[in-house]
């Protein structure tokens, strides 16, 4: 079987993405059935950025599947510094069954995936966050019973989360619109790629700076922090620019009355979102966080055993 990686969702067909979400739903429903599925298998986790949800779910997920994991941080050594990326990948493939990486550079993940004979999972890069998008899609599917035809409005910076949601939404026949200030649109190449996928599946992907137009008819309102890790020096400037896009009660009410609120967390309450919305009865932020566990378990199973 040809080795598969999970570096970007555009490497998957709509059918493969749907199968991965179905597997995650099965794992969530019957965890005991998969308790020994990866017995004796090991995950190598590389974290350049701070993490709560990603690190805990990546470690716990492998444990719950009967395997083990080990985590390396920059203090223990950066990949590509003491020795080449090629040599690190060729070492790791001899010891572990999967490599999962949370990095600044997307290129680093692609380079490791190109050299390693074992599967590589993108846990987050500056360009993409596919595992978050998978958890979000699972959350939406379990809440609404479907993905096809749903409209998701991502309010804020056109960042890595927005990028993966555009691609995952396009593959799932959804309508995804990024709503934010000019100058902070999604990456043009990612947007074009997502639109090309949507054109084939019947989905729709777009960008607007108009809050009313973007939120109209939305089934889900999604936001993220205004200054991601590595952008802390821009925080004050970004707060002024993004303030009109803060998800408060008034903005949330521009969506459908049945719309859910989503956030990848951590949330800066009082900045990109208010307590009123974060703690709303239609907020599903902690369902998303829980589903990070089930989707990483599905990714491990699919990539290591081909389930």
C-alpha positions in Angstrom: 0.0 0.0 0.0 1.3 3.4 -0.9 2.2 5.6 2.0 -0.3 8.3 2.8 0.3 11.5 4.6 -2.1 14.1 6.1 -0.3 17.3 5.3 -3.2 19.1 3.4 -6.8 18.2 2.9 -6.6 18.9 -0.8 -4.6 15.7 -1.1 -7.8 13.8 -0.3 -10.9 13.2 -2.4 -14.4 14.0 -1.2 -15.0 10.3 -0.6 -11.7 9.8 1.3 -12.5 12.8 3.5 -16.0 11.5 4.2 -14.6 8.1 5.1 -12.2 9.7 7.5 -15.0 11.6 9.2 -17.1 8.4 9.4 -14.2 6.5 11.0 -13.8 9.3 13.6 -17.5 9.0 14.3 -17.2 5.3 14.8 -14.2 5.7 17.1 -16.1 8.3 19.1 -19.1 6.0 19.5 -17.3 2.8 20.3 -13.8 3.6 21.7 -13.4 0.2 23.3 -13.6 -1.4 19.9 -10.3 0.3 18.9 -8.5 0.0 22.3 -5.8 -2.3 20.9 -6.0 -1.3 17.3 -2.5 0.2 17.4 -0.9 -1.9 20.1 2.9 -1.7 19.8 2.8 1.3 17.5 4.5 4.6 18.3 3.9 8.2 17.3 6.7 10.8 17.2 5.2 14.3 18.0 7.2 17.4 17.1 6.0 20.7 18.6 7.6 24.1 17.8 4.6 26.0 19.2 2.8 25.9 22.6 -0.2 23.5 22.6 -3.0 22.2 24.8 -5.6 20.6 22.6 -3.2 19.3 20.0 -0.6 17.9 22.3 -3.0 16.3 24.7 -5.2 14.7 22.0 -2.3 13.5 20.0 -0.7 11.8 23.0 -4.0 10.6 24.6 -5.3 9.4 21.2 -2.4 7.1 20.6 -2.6 5.8 24.2 -6.3 5.0 23.8 -5.5 3.1 20.6 -3.1 0.9 22.5 0.1 2.5 21.3 2.6 5.0 22.7 4.0 8.4 21.8 6.9 10.7 22.6 7.0 14.5 22.2 10.0 16.6 21.2 10.1 20.4 21.6 12.6 22.9 20.3 14.5 22.8 23.6 15.3 19.2 22.8 16.5 20.1 19.3 15.0 21.6 16.2 14.5 19.5 13.1 17.0 20.6 10.4 19.4 22.4 12.7 21.8 19.8 14.2 21.4 17.6 11.1 19.6 17.8 7.8 15.8 17.3 7.5 16.6 14.3 5.3 18.7 12.6 7.9 16.2 13.3 10.7 13.4 11.8 8.6 15.5 8.7 7.7 16.3 8.1 11.4 12.7 8.5 12.6 11.3 6.2 10.0 13.4 3.4 11.5 11.9 3.9 15.0 8.3 5.1 14.8 5.1 4.4 12.9 3.9 8.0 12.3 5.4 11.5 12.6 3.1 14.4 13.6 4.3 18.0 13.5 3.1 21.4 14.8 5.5 23.9 13.2 5.8 27.4 11.9 7.1 26.4 8.5 4.7 24.4 6.3 7.6 23.6 4.0 9.3 21.7 6.9 6.3 19.4 7.2 6.3 18.8 3.4 10.1 18.1 3.5 9.8 15.5 6.3 6.9 13.9 4.5 8.9 13.7 1.3 11.8 12.0 2.9 10.1 9.7 5.5 8.7 6.3 4.6 6.2 6.5 7.5 3.1 8.7 7.4 3.4 12.4 8.4 0.5 14.4 9.9 0.3 18.2 9.9 -0.8 19.2 13.3 -0.5 22.8 12.4 1.6 25.0 10.2 1.5 28.7 9.4 -0.3 27.8 6.1 -2.7 25.0 7.1 -4.4 23.4 10.1 -6.1 20.3 8.6 -6.7 18.4 11.9 -8.6 21.4 13.3 -10.8 21.4 10.2 -11.5 17.7 10.5 -12.7 18.2 14.1 -14.8 21.1 12.9 -16.4 19.2 10.1 -17.2 16.3 12.4 -18.8 18.7 14.9 -20.9 20.3 12.2 -22.0 16.9 10.8 -23.0 15.6 14.2 -24.9 18.8 15.0 -26.7 19.2 11.7 -26.7 15.6 10.5 -25.1 16.7 7.2 -22.4 18.9 5.7 -23.7 19.3 2.2 -25.3 22.7 1.7 -24.3 24.2 5.1 -22.8 27.7 5.1 -19.9 28.5 7.4 -18.8 32.1 7.9 -15.3 32.5 9.2 -15.0 35.9 10.7 -11.5 37.5 11.1 -8.1 36.8 9.7 -7.7 34.6 6.6 -5.3 32.3 8.5 -4.3 28.7 8.6 -7.6 27.6 10.1 -9.6 29.5 7.5 -7.5 27.9 4.8 -8.2 24.4 5.9 -11.9 25.1 6.5 -12.2 26.4 2.9 -10.6 23.3 1.5 -12.5 20.9 3.8 -15.7 22.7 3.2 -15.3 22.6 -0.5 -14.6 18.9 -0.4 -17.8 18.5 1.7 -20.0 20.5 -0.7 -20.4 23.3 1.8 -20.4 27.1 1.3 -17.5 28.7 3.2 -17.0 32.5 3.2 -14.1 34.3 5.0 -15.3 37.6 6.4 -12.6 40.1 7.3 -10.8 43.4 6.6 -9.1 44.0 3.3 -5.4 43.2 3.5 -6.1 40.1 5.6 -7.8 38.0 3.0 -7.0 34.2 2.8 -3.8 33.2 0.9 -4.7 33.7 -2.8 -3.3 30.4 -3.9 -5.2 28.5 -1.2 -8.4 30.4 -2.1 -8.0 29.5 -5.8 -7.3 25.9 -4.9 -10.4 25.7 -2.7 -12.5 27.3 -5.3 -11.3 24.9 -7.9 -12.3 22.0 -5.6 -15.7 23.6 -5.0 -16.3 24.0 -8.7 -16.1 20.2 -9.0 -18.1 19.3 -5.9 -20.8 21.8 -6.0 -19.6 23.7 -3.0 -18.7 27.4 -2.8 -15.8 29.3 -1.4 -15.4 33.1 -1.1 -14.2 36.2 0.7 -15.9 39.4 1.6 -15.2 42.4 3.9 -19.0 42.9 4.3 -20.2 41.5 7.6 -23.9 41.6 6.6 -23.3 39.8 3.3 -21.0 37.2 4.9 -23.2 36.3 7.8 -26.5 36.2 5.9 -27.8 32.7 5.9 -24.8 31.3 7.8 -25.3 28.0 9.7 -22.1 28.4 11.6 -20.1 31.5 12.7 -16.5 30.8 13.3 -13.7 33.0 14.6 -10.1 32.8 15.8 -7.6 35.0 17.6 -6.7 38.1 15.7 -2.9 37.7 16.3 -1.7 34.1 15.9 1.5 32.8 17.4 4.4 34.7 15.9 2.3 37.8 15.3 2.3 39.2 18.9 4.0 42.4 17.9 1.0 43.2 15.6 -1.6 42.6 18.3 -2.4 46.3 19.1 -2.7 47.2 15.4 -4.7 44.2 14.6 -7.2 44.8 17.4 -8.1 48.2 15.9 -8.4 46.7 12.4 -10.5 43.7 13.4 -12.7 45.3 16.1 -15.6 45.7 13.6 -15.4 41.9 13.1 -15.7 41.0 16.8 -18.3 38.2 17.2 -20.6 39.7 19.8 -24.3 39.0 20.2 -25.3 41.5 17.5 -23.0 40.1 14.9 -24.0 36.5 15.8 -27.6 37.4 15.3 -26.9 38.3 11.7 -26.6 34.5 11.0 -29.5 32.0 11.0 -31.4 31.7 14.3 -30.2 28.1 14.4 -26.5 28.9 13.7 -23.8 27.6 16.0 -20.7 29.4 17.2 -17.3 27.8 16.6 -13.8 28.7 17.7 -10.6 26.6 17.5 -9.5 27.9 20.9 -7.8 29.3 22.8 -10.3 32.2 22.8 -9.3 35.7 23.8 -12.6 36.5 25.4 -13.6 40.2 25.1 -11.5 40.5 21.9 -12.5 38.4 18.9 -15.5 37.0 20.8 -17.6 38.0 23.8 -18.6 35.8 26.7 -22.2 36.1 25.6 -21.4 34.2 22.4 -18.6 31.9 23.8 -21.0 30.6 26.4 -24.1 30.8 24.2 -26.4 27.7 24.2 -25.5 27.3 20.5 -21.8 27.5 21.1 -20.1 24.2 20.2 -16.5 25.2 21.0 -16.0 22.4 23.5 -17.5 19.8 21.2 -14.9 20.9 18.6 -12.2 20.4 21.3 -13.4 17.0 22.2 -13.6 16.0 18.5 -9.9 16.8 18.1 -9.3 13.5 20.0 -11.6 11.4 17.8 -10.2 12.8 14.5 -6.6 12.3 15.4 -7.4 8.8 16.4 -9.1 8.3 13.0 -6.0 9.8 11.3 -3.7 7.4 13.1 -5.8 4.4 12.2 -6.2 5.4 8.6 -2.6 6.2 7.9 -0.9 3.5 9.9 -3.3 0.6 9.2 -5.2 1.8 6.2 -8.6 1.5 7.9 
